Amino acid sequence: QLVESGGGLVQPGESLTLSCVVSGGTSSGHAVGWFRQVPGKGREFVSAITWIGGVPAHANSVRDRFAISRDNAKNTVSLQMNDLNPDDTGVYYCAARHGEVLASDIRQYEYWGQGTQVTVSS
């Protein structure tokens, strides 16, 4: 089970941190990713991290502004989002896949959270 939190309404240039609690045996030896979706479009890869090694990956559009981390003791993956702009608006989903392999394709993730809304607007 994956449960996201931390979404909300912020102004351009502000920051926001999303959290994903991973439970139910999906955390060990896995990779966890963040995707986002806007109405009428498919889910877009944002960032991912391997659970044991902590190796991160980011989409080019967020590479210099977002940071992903994990806390193995708390079974939590966090996405720190800085310098947000309106293009970052969307529903953000946490996803997990078996194996310590980074992936940006939604088809490679077996487990998904319900999503949390992020709105960047002045």
Residue frames as a rotation matrix with the C-alpha (Angstrom) as fourth column:
GLN 1
0.576 0.817 0.000 0.00
0.817 -0.576 0.000 0.00
0.000 0.000 -1.000 0.00
LEU 2
-0.624 -0.741 0.248 1.23
0.751 -0.657 -0.070 3.46
0.215 0.142 0.966 -0.88
VAL 3
0.521 0.794 -0.313 -0.18
0.849 -0.519 0.099 6.59
-0.084 -0.317 -0.945 0.75
GLU 4
-0.397 -0.632 0.665 0.79
0.697 -0.679 -0.229 10.06
0.597 0.373 0.711 -0.46
SER 5
0.585 0.544 -0.601 0.50
0.782 -0.575 0.240 13.29
-0.215 -0.611 -0.762 1.49
GLY 6
-0.253 -0.749 -0.612 1.73
0.611 -0.615 0.499 16.86
-0.750 -0.248 0.613 1.38
GLY 7
-0.460 0.119 0.880 -0.04
0.822 -0.317 0.473 18.27
0.336 0.941 0.048 -1.64
GLY 8
0.078 0.538 -0.839 -1.64
0.706 -0.624 -0.335 21.70
-0.704 -0.567 -0.428 -1.64
LEU 9
0.759 0.229 0.609 -1.88
0.591 -0.634 -0.498 25.13
0.272 0.739 -0.617 -3.22
VAL 10
0.084 -0.789 -0.609 1.29
0.664 -0.411 0.624 27.21
-0.743 -0.457 0.490 -3.47
GLN 11
0.836 0.121 -0.535 2.42
-0.219 -0.822 -0.527 30.29
-0.503 0.557 -0.661 -5.35
PRO 12
0.810 -0.582 0.064 5.07
0.271 0.275 -0.923 30.24
0.520 0.765 0.380 -8.09
GLY 13
0.053 -0.911 0.410 8.55
-0.414 -0.394 -0.821 30.10
0.909 -0.127 -0.398 -6.65
GLU 14
0.248 0.108 0.963 7.49
-0.968 0.071 0.242 28.41
-0.042 -0.992 0.123 -3.45
SER 15
-0.716 -0.572 -0.400 8.38
-0.548 0.816 -0.187 24.93
0.433 0.085 -0.897 -2.21
LEU 16
0.454 0.834 0.314 6.45
-0.888 0.394 0.235 21.85
0.072 -0.386 0.920 -1.22
THR 17
-0.736 -0.675 0.051 7.38
-0.677 0.731 -0.093 18.42
0.025 -0.103 -0.994 0.10
LEU 18
0.406 0.829 -0.386 5.41
-0.788 0.531 0.311 15.30
0.463 0.178 0.869 -0.76
SER 19
-0.534 -0.531 0.657 5.65
-0.787 0.597 -0.157 12.12
-0.309 -0.601 -0.737 1.27
CYS 20
0.260 0.561 -0.786 4.84
-0.700 0.670 0.247 8.53
0.665 0.486 0.567 0.39
VAL 21
-0.167 -0.235 0.958 4.51
-0.869 0.493 -0.030 5.90
-0.465 -0.838 -0.287 3.08
VAL 22
-0.130 0.000 -0.992 5.21
-0.727 0.680 0.096 2.44
0.674 0.733 -0.088 1.71
SER 23
-0.305 0.078 0.949 3.70
-0.827 0.472 -0.304 -0.51
-0.472 -0.878 -0.080 3.56
GLY 24
0.672 0.703 0.233 2.60
-0.544 0.682 -0.488 -4.07
-0.503 0.201 0.841 3.02
GLY 25
0.329 -0.615 0.717 5.91
0.307 0.787 0.535 -5.60
-0.893 0.044 0.447 2.01
THR 26
0.843 0.022 0.537 6.51
0.535 -0.133 -0.834 -3.44
0.053 0.991 -0.124 -1.03
SER 27
0.897 -0.441 -0.044 9.45
-0.425 -0.884 0.194 -1.50
-0.124 -0.155 -0.980 0.37
SER 28
0.239 -0.891 0.387 12.34
-0.262 0.324 0.909 -3.94
-0.935 -0.319 -0.156 0.56
GLY 29
-0.560 -0.609 0.562 14.44
0.348 0.442 0.827 -4.40
-0.752 0.659 -0.035 -2.58
HIS 30
0.326 0.764 0.557 12.26
0.904 -0.079 -0.421 -2.06
-0.277 0.641 -0.716 -4.61
ALA 31
-0.879 -0.419 0.226 12.31
0.467 -0.852 0.236 1.24
0.094 0.313 0.945 -6.43
VAL 32
0.067 0.897 -0.438 9.81
0.814 -0.303 -0.496 3.99
-0.577 -0.323 -0.750 -5.70
GLY 33
-0.765 -0.325 0.555 8.87
0.624 -0.587 0.516 6.64
0.158 0.741 0.652 -8.17
TRP 34
-0.242 0.685 -0.687 6.81
0.223 -0.650 -0.726 9.80
-0.944 -0.329 0.005 -8.42
PHE 35
-0.680 0.160 0.715 4.62
0.718 -0.049 0.694 10.57
0.147 0.986 -0.082 -11.40
ARG 36
-0.577 0.556 -0.599 2.26
-0.023 -0.743 -0.669 13.44
-0.817 -0.372 0.441 -12.10
GLN 37
-0.589 0.491 0.642 -0.83
0.808 0.334 0.485 13.81
0.024 0.804 -0.594 -14.24
VAL 38
-0.759 0.454 -0.467 -2.93
-0.347 -0.889 -0.301 16.67
-0.551 -0.066 0.832 -15.52
PRO 39
0.186 0.930 0.318 -6.42
-0.045 0.331 -0.942 16.29
-0.982 0.161 0.103 -17.00
GLY 40
0.894 0.297 -0.336 -6.34
-0.338 -0.047 -0.940 14.97
-0.295 0.954 0.059 -20.54
LYS 41
0.222 -0.891 -0.397 -2.75
-0.814 0.055 -0.579 13.75
0.537 0.452 -0.712 -20.39
GLY 42
0.591 -0.094 -0.801 -0.99
0.234 0.970 0.059 10.59
0.772 -0.222 0.596 -19.33
ARG 43
0.944 -0.290 -0.158 1.08
0.126 -0.125 0.984 10.18
-0.305 -0.949 -0.081 -16.22
GLU 44
0.643 -0.751 0.152 4.49
-0.223 -0.374 -0.900 11.80
0.733 0.545 -0.408 -16.51
PHE 45
0.396 -0.606 -0.690 7.61
0.837 0.547 -0.001 10.54
0.378 -0.577 0.724 -14.79
VAL 46
0.882 -0.122 0.455 9.02
-0.263 -0.929 0.261 12.96
0.391 -0.350 -0.851 -12.22
SER 47
-0.110 -0.923 0.368 11.56
-0.939 -0.024 -0.343 11.21
0.326 -0.383 -0.864 -10.01
ALA 48
0.820 0.308 -0.481 12.51
-0.149 0.928 0.341 7.78
0.552 -0.209 0.807 -8.67
ILE 49
-0.010 -0.833 0.553 14.83
-0.978 -0.106 -0.178 6.24
0.207 -0.543 -0.814 -6.12
THR 50
-0.020 -0.064 -0.998 16.07
-0.052 0.997 -0.063 2.75
0.998 0.050 -0.023 -5.36
TRP 51
0.819 0.546 0.176 15.09
-0.173 -0.057 0.983 1.62
0.547 -0.836 0.047 -1.88
ILE 52
0.771 -0.558 -0.307 18.30
0.603 0.486 0.633 0.02
-0.204 -0.673 0.711 -0.61
GLY 53
-0.151 -0.942 0.299 20.94
0.988 -0.154 0.012 1.92
0.034 0.297 0.954 -2.57
GLY 54
0.298 0.349 -0.888 19.18
0.490 -0.855 -0.171 5.28
-0.819 -0.384 -0.426 -2.55
VAL 55
-0.775 -0.575 0.264 20.13
0.499 -0.298 0.814 5.98
-0.389 0.762 0.517 -6.17
PRO 56
0.019 0.841 -0.541 17.98
0.119 -0.539 -0.834 8.85
-0.993 -0.048 -0.110 -7.53
ALA 57
-0.724 -0.149 0.673 16.74
0.686 -0.054 0.726 9.79
-0.072 0.987 0.141 -10.98
HIS 58
-0.171 0.661 -0.730 14.83
0.167 -0.711 -0.683 12.83
-0.971 -0.238 0.011 -12.18
ALA 59
0.510 0.387 0.768 13.07
0.846 -0.064 -0.530 14.01
-0.156 0.920 -0.360 -15.29
ASN 60
-0.465 -0.758 0.457 14.96
0.832 -0.551 -0.068 16.79
0.304 0.349 0.887 -17.09
SER 61
0.044 0.581 0.813 12.18
0.245 -0.795 0.555 19.25
0.969 0.175 -0.177 -16.35
VAL 62
0.904 0.351 0.242 12.68
-0.150 -0.271 0.951 18.97
0.400 -0.896 -0.192 -12.57
ARG 63
0.444 -0.773 -0.454 16.31
0.662 0.624 -0.415 17.89
0.604 -0.116 0.789 -12.25
ASP 64
-0.560 -0.755 0.342 17.59
0.373 -0.598 -0.709 21.19
0.740 -0.270 0.616 -10.88
ARG 65
-0.363 0.510 0.780 14.59
-0.652 -0.737 0.178 21.88
0.666 -0.444 0.600 -8.64
PHE 66
0.713 0.692 0.113 13.38
-0.599 0.518 0.611 18.61
0.364 -0.503 0.784 -7.12
ALA 67
-0.552 -0.832 0.056 15.11
-0.740 0.458 -0.492 16.20
0.384 -0.313 -0.869 -4.77
ILE 68
0.584 0.716 -0.382 14.01
-0.455 0.679 0.576 12.70
0.672 -0.163 0.723 -3.85
SER 69
-0.582 -0.743 0.329 15.03
-0.703 0.258 -0.662 10.84
0.408 -0.617 -0.673 -0.71
ARG 70
0.334 0.693 -0.639 14.00
-0.117 0.703 0.702 7.84
0.935 -0.160 0.316 1.34
ASP 71
-0.271 -0.306 0.912 13.91
-0.950 -0.065 -0.305 7.01
0.153 -0.950 -0.274 5.02
ASN 72
-0.433 0.059 -0.900 14.16
-0.230 0.958 0.173 3.24
0.872 0.281 -0.401 5.32
ALA 73
-0.972 0.025 -0.234 13.33
0.230 0.313 -0.921 3.26
0.050 -0.949 -0.310 9.03
LYS 74
-0.506 0.823 -0.258 10.06
-0.312 -0.454 -0.835 5.10
-0.804 -0.342 0.486 8.40
ASN 75
-0.404 0.314 0.859 9.30
0.753 0.647 0.117 3.36
-0.519 0.694 -0.498 5.08
THR 76
0.616 0.622 -0.482 8.88
0.333 -0.761 -0.556 6.79
-0.713 0.182 -0.677 3.55
VAL 77
-0.348 -0.636 0.689 9.95
0.936 -0.190 0.296 8.40
-0.057 0.748 0.661 0.28
SER 78
0.290 0.397 -0.871 9.93
0.419 -0.871 -0.257 12.19
-0.860 -0.291 -0.419 0.11
LEU 79
-0.011 -0.246 0.969 9.91
0.968 -0.245 -0.051 14.53
0.250 0.938 0.241 -2.87
GLN 80
-0.034 -0.103 -0.994 11.20
0.505 -0.860 0.072 18.00
-0.862 -0.500 0.082 -2.09
MET 81
0.157 0.204 0.966 9.97
0.972 -0.202 -0.115 20.39
0.172 0.958 -0.230 -4.77
ASN 82
-0.184 -0.341 -0.922 11.55
0.525 -0.827 0.202 23.84
-0.831 -0.446 0.332 -5.01
ASP 83
-0.733 -0.132 -0.668 10.94
-0.325 -0.795 0.513 26.86
-0.598 0.593 0.539 -7.21
LEU 84
-0.369 0.678 0.636 7.59
0.666 0.670 -0.328 25.52
-0.648 0.303 -0.699 -8.29
ASN 85
-0.862 0.169 -0.478 5.88
-0.420 -0.767 0.486 26.90
-0.285 0.619 0.732 -11.39
PRO 86
0.039 0.999 -0.024 2.39
-0.858 0.021 -0.514 26.45
-0.513 0.040 0.857 -12.88
ASP 87
0.111 -0.047 -0.993 3.66
-0.793 0.598 -0.117 23.65
0.600 0.800 0.029 -15.15
ASP 88
-0.884 -0.454 -0.113 4.25
-0.274 0.698 -0.661 21.57
0.378 -0.554 -0.742 -12.02
THR 89
-0.295 0.867 0.401 0.52
-0.898 -0.109 -0.426 21.53
-0.325 -0.486 0.811 -11.31
GLY 90
-0.175 0.305 -0.936 -1.07
-0.573 0.742 0.349 18.10
0.801 0.597 0.045 -11.32
VAL 91
0.843 0.361 0.399 -1.97
-0.538 0.550 0.639 15.05
0.012 -0.753 0.658 -9.30
TYR 92
-0.170 -0.979 -0.115 1.20
-0.901 0.202 -0.384 13.46
0.399 0.038 -0.916 -7.99
TYR 93
0.875 0.462 -0.145 1.26
-0.403 0.861 0.309 9.69
0.268 -0.211 0.940 -7.63
CYS 94
-0.133 -0.857 0.497 3.68
-0.924 0.289 0.250 7.50
-0.358 -0.426 -0.831 -5.74
ALA 95
0.793 0.354 -0.496 4.46
-0.540 0.785 -0.304 4.13
0.282 0.509 0.813 -7.31
ALA 96
0.064 -0.775 0.629 6.59
-0.774 0.359 0.521 1.12
-0.630 -0.520 -0.577 -6.43
ARG 97
0.654 0.050 -0.755 8.14
-0.613 0.620 -0.490 -1.69
0.443 0.783 0.436 -8.44
HIS 98
0.906 -0.354 0.231 10.01
0.138 0.764 0.631 -4.86
-0.400 -0.540 0.741 -7.55
GLY 99
0.407 -0.849 0.338 13.78
0.908 0.337 -0.248 -4.76
0.096 0.408 0.908 -7.86
GLU 100
0.261 -0.445 -0.857 16.44
0.364 -0.777 0.514 -2.13
-0.894 -0.446 -0.041 -7.28
VAL 101
-0.544 -0.359 0.758 16.07
0.827 -0.076 0.558 -0.77
-0.143 0.930 0.337 -10.79
LEU 102
-0.502 0.347 -0.792 15.17
-0.088 -0.932 -0.352 2.79
-0.861 -0.107 0.498 -11.69
ALA 103
-0.562 0.395 0.726 12.39
0.823 0.354 0.444 3.13
-0.082 0.848 -0.524 -14.23
SER 104
-0.850 0.264 -0.456 10.50
-0.229 -0.964 -0.133 6.01
-0.474 -0.009 0.880 -15.83
ASP 105
-0.691 0.618 -0.375 7.85
-0.305 0.221 0.926 3.96
0.655 0.755 0.035 -17.62
ILE 106
-0.200 0.682 0.703 4.55
-0.979 -0.119 -0.163 3.65
-0.027 -0.721 0.692 -15.73
ARG 107
0.605 0.489 -0.629 4.15
-0.579 0.812 0.074 0.10
0.546 0.320 0.774 -17.04
GLN 108
-0.175 -0.774 -0.609 7.10
0.062 0.608 -0.791 -1.02
0.983 -0.177 -0.058 -14.95
TYR 109
-0.833 -0.038 0.552 5.42
-0.522 -0.281 -0.806 -0.12
0.186 -0.959 0.214 -11.66
GLU 110
-0.638 0.562 -0.527 3.09
0.390 0.826 0.408 -2.60
0.664 0.054 -0.746 -10.00
TYR 111
-0.065 0.574 -0.816 1.78
0.996 -0.016 -0.090 -0.60
-0.065 -0.819 -0.571 -7.05
TRP 112
-0.522 -0.017 0.853 0.23
0.347 -0.917 0.195 2.85
0.779 0.398 0.485 -7.01
GLY 113
-0.780 0.299 -0.550 -1.07
0.454 -0.334 -0.826 5.31
-0.431 -0.894 0.125 -4.45
GLN 114
0.179 0.972 0.150 -4.25
0.912 -0.107 -0.396 7.35
-0.369 0.208 -0.906 -4.77
GLY 115
-0.189 -0.354 0.916 -2.47
0.754 -0.650 -0.096 10.61
0.629 0.673 0.389 -5.58
THR 116
0.079 0.176 -0.981 -2.21
0.782 -0.621 -0.049 14.04
-0.618 -0.763 -0.187 -4.02
GLN 117
0.663 0.307 0.682 -3.08
0.708 -0.552 -0.440 17.32
0.242 0.775 -0.584 -5.74
VAL 118
-0.293 -0.740 -0.606 -0.43
0.700 -0.598 0.391 19.99
-0.651 -0.309 0.693 -6.24
THR 119
0.614 0.515 0.599 -1.57
0.775 -0.538 -0.331 23.35
0.152 0.667 -0.729 -7.58
VAL 120
-0.435 -0.779 -0.450 0.85
0.752 -0.590 0.295 26.15
-0.495 -0.210 0.843 -8.37
SER 121
0.099 0.577 0.810 -0.97
0.827 -0.501 0.256 29.40
0.554 0.645 -0.527 -8.98
SER 122
-0.924 -0.376 -0.065 -0.76
0.358 -0.795 -0.490 33.07
0.132 -0.476 0.870 -8.11
